[in-house]
Amino acid sequence: MKKIKRKPTHPGVIIKEDYLNPLSITIKDMADVLGISRKTLSKIINERGSITPDMALRLSRAFETTPDLWLNLQQNFDLWEAKSSTSGWQTVRPIPLKRLHANN
């Protein structure tokens, strides 16, 4: 597993810094464009909410990007958080591939 040293940027930060601020768009106005509540967008921008597939589609349409961009940003952030904040996954031992192929 590739080790990521730096915490990935949350997609909400990218929305705020790369789109809202340069374009002088308020959270309320952007929420209206996206067809969501101001509270929902505010949660994402303040890193308390996640990009869902539906939200990725909305953002990709509004910013002329791809939904994959937004989902990958969220996935990278979530994986980094899980690796950094939990350790239970480290106790899982790999299953020997020989065992899997022997049953076929």
C-alpha positions as CSV (number, residue, x, y, z in Angstrom):
1,M,0.0,0.0,0.0
2,K,1.4,3.4,-1.0
3,K,2.1,5.6,1.9
4,I,0.8,9.2,1.6
5,K,2.8,11.5,3.9
6,R,0.8,14.7,3.5
7,K,-2.9,14.9,4.4
8,P,-4.9,15.2,1.1
9,T,-6.9,18.4,0.7
10,H,-10.6,18.0,1.5
11,P,-12.7,18.7,-1.6
12,G,-14.6,21.4,0.3
13,V,-11.4,23.4,0.6
14,I,-10.9,23.1,-3.2
15,I,-14.5,24.3,-3.8
16,K,-13.9,27.3,-1.6
17,E,-10.4,28.3,-2.7
18,D,-10.5,27.4,-6.4
19,Y,-14.0,28.3,-7.2
20,L,-16.0,30.3,-4.7
21,N,-13.4,32.8,-3.7
22,P,-11.9,33.6,-7.1
23,L,-15.4,33.9,-8.6
24,S,-16.8,35.9,-5.7
25,I,-19.7,33.5,-5.2
26,T,-21.3,33.1,-1.8
27,I,-22.1,29.8,-0.2
28,K,-25.8,30.6,-0.5
29,D,-25.5,31.5,-4.2
30,M,-23.5,28.3,-4.9
31,A,-26.0,26.2,-3.0
32,D,-28.8,27.7,-5.1
33,V,-26.9,26.8,-8.3
34,L,-26.3,23.3,-7.1
35,G,-29.9,22.9,-5.9
36,I,-28.9,22.1,-2.3
37,S,-29.3,23.8,1.0
38,R,-26.7,26.3,2.2
39,K,-26.2,24.2,5.3
40,T,-25.2,21.1,3.2
41,L,-22.7,23.1,1.2
42,S,-21.4,24.8,4.3
43,K,-20.7,21.4,5.9
44,I,-18.7,20.3,2.9
45,I,-16.7,23.5,2.7
46,N,-15.9,23.3,6.4
47,E,-14.8,19.7,6.1
48,R,-17.7,18.3,8.1
49,G,-19.5,16.8,5.1
50,S,-18.5,14.5,2.3
51,I,-18.9,14.5,-1.5
52,T,-21.6,12.0,-2.4
53,P,-22.0,10.6,-6.0
54,D,-25.0,13.0,-6.4
55,M,-23.0,15.9,-5.2
56,A,-20.1,14.9,-7.5
57,L,-22.5,15.0,-10.4
58,R,-23.8,18.5,-9.4
59,L,-20.3,19.9,-8.9
60,S,-19.1,18.5,-12.2
61,R,-21.9,20.1,-14.0
62,A,-21.5,23.4,-12.3
63,F,-17.7,23.6,-12.7
64,E,-17.4,21.7,-16.0
65,T,-15.3,19.0,-14.4
66,T,-15.8,15.3,-14.0
67,P,-17.7,13.5,-11.2
68,D,-14.6,11.3,-10.9
69,L,-12.5,14.3,-9.9
70,W,-14.7,15.0,-6.9
71,L,-15.2,11.4,-5.9
72,N,-11.5,10.7,-6.1
73,L,-10.7,13.8,-4.0
74,Q,-13.1,12.6,-1.3
75,Q,-11.9,9.0,-1.5
76,N,-8.2,10.1,-1.0
77,F,-9.2,12.2,1.9
78,D,-11.3,9.5,3.5
79,L,-8.6,6.8,3.1
80,W,-5.9,9.0,4.6
81,E,-8.2,9.8,7.6
82,A,-8.9,6.1,8.1
83,K,-5.3,5.1,7.9
84,S,-4.3,7.9,10.3
85,S,-7.0,7.6,12.9
86,T,-7.7,3.8,13.1
87,S,-5.4,0.9,13.6
88,G,-7.7,-2.1,13.5
89,W,-7.2,-2.6,9.8
90,Q,-3.5,-3.2,10.5
91,T,-4.3,-6.4,12.5
92,V,-5.8,-8.1,9.4
93,R,-3.4,-10.7,8.0
94,P,-3.3,-11.4,4.3
95,I,-4.8,-14.6,3.1
96,P,-2.2,-16.7,1.3
97,L,-3.1,-16.8,-2.4
98,K,-2.0,-20.5,-2.5
99,R,-5.0,-21.3,-0.4
100,L,-7.4,-19.5,-2.7
101,H,-6.1,-21.2,-5.8
102,A,-6.0,-24.7,-4.2
103,N,-9.8,-24.7,-3.9
104,N,-10.4,-24.1,-7.6
